[in-house]
């Protein structure tokens, strides 16, 4: 499904509309300042959703050489 708009709101809206039992999301760690100022999509979904949210931390990206 393709949706436009605020990602966290769209994820929550679709999960509730479709009657999902669980929202599973991968996270990529913290971005520190930007997470504090803007929040992350995963964090917003976690706070907005009445559907349980499973957050799984992804493996870190290798640093470029």
GIPE-V995359 format. One record per run of one state. SS is the DSSP state (@ for helix, = for strand, . for the rest). FROM is the first residue (numbers start at 1). TO is the last residue. If there is no record, write none. Layout:
# GIPE-V995359
ss,from,to
SS,FROM,TO
SS,FROM,TO
This chain:
# GIPE-V995359
ss,from,to
.,1,6
@,7,17
.,18,22
=,23,27
.,28,32
@,33,38
.,39,40
@,41,48
.,49,52
=,53,57
.,58,65
